[in-house]
Amino acid sequence: MASVIGVRFKNAGKLYYFDPGNYWPTAGDAVIVETVRGMEYGEVVTGVKEVSDELITPPLKKVIRIATPEDAQHDAENRAREKDALALCQKKVQEHKLQMKLVGCEYTFDNSKILFYFTSDKRVDFRSLVKDLASAFHTRIELRQIGVRDEAKMMGGLGMCGRPVCCAQFLGDFQPVSIKMAKEQNLSLNPTKISGICGRLMCCLKYEEDHYEATRRSMPRVGKEVMTPDGAGTVVDLNILKETVRVRIPKGDSTEQKDYPLTDIQRIQPAARPPRKAAAEEQAAPEEAGEQNLEATEELENLETEALESDAPDAESVAEFAAEEGLTPDEAMAEIEEIAEEPEEEFQDVVDGGETEE
């Protein structure tokens, strides 16, 4: 266990731990700390507390000092200078005719480095650009390529819910999101309806996934026989949020579908096998063992097929999306798979040694 404080350098940025040393800052205070990028100005999010050594990335750096009004003024001046630096860098990018989109710019607190963030569909050789920028700013220059999710986090914006995007408001880290989550929540697989402004699957699909999985495990599967207050029937649909089960019940020559609370549903257990004579069992043992092995193999194959298909969109959803957008099934599947790709790693350097100083 070690005594640490949690410091954040950006709004909704990652939380980093530092050794408070002889200081005792509280949440909301500003501090000057030393990082791998140099001295940085950050805000204390969590006061002094004890955390396990597993949560700490060594070496644990100490707080240099509590920030003064002069430090706050200097940080504000750096933020104001970033706009001019970004405009100059954009001009240099156009001069060099590089296929890259600038997203943001940051000055380190001690002005020892300027970082420019950009997105690009391919690798970019920006060595000549770095030399021009170093000549203009007379300091160390670093360019970093980021993914589309990080771009949305830095730029901000409004989601389809009408509220600011979660990643720019409070999400410190991106959680993996898959098509399976959209299927689990009975959402349309239309990419325009389940993807955010970054073009990837919406992060909010992850919020209720644990509840859906836990509730679904406690409910009978579709197609199973269950007992209801009105008699035995077959499960045809599940409502996870309301925790109700829709059951088809025979009514004479027809059937009727009705919703029941989960508490009114009882599973029907399969009937137990009648006991057999010992001699008959011994005679049929080899044959039964073969049948049991065959049944076990078939059941295992069914489970494997179900696991493989759980992550893939079903044919009905793909056909529905294709009809809505006027696409072929192959084109619809390609669009769905595109938004389901894993997010790119944050802050990837596209060229090794792509920094210089002058």
Buried (B, 14 or more C-beta within 10 A) or exposed (E): EEBBBBBBBEEBBEEBBBBBEEBEBEEEBBBBBBBEBEBBBBBBBBBBEEBEEEEBEEEEBEBBEBBEEEBEEBBEEBEEBBEEBBEBBBEBBEEBEBEBEBBBBBBBBBBEBBBBBBBBEEEBEBEEBBEBBBEBBEBBBBBBBBBBBBBBBBEBEEBBEEEBBBBBEEBEEBEEBBBBBBBBBEBEBBBEEBBBBBBBBBBBBBEBBEEBEEBEEEBBEEEEBBBBEEEEBBBEEBBBEEEBBBBBBEEEEEEEEBEBEBEBBEEEEEEEEEEEEEEEEEEEEEEEEEEEEEEEEEEEEEEEEEEEEEEBBEEEBBEBBBEEEEBEEEEBBEBBEEBBEEBBEBEEEBBEEBBBEE
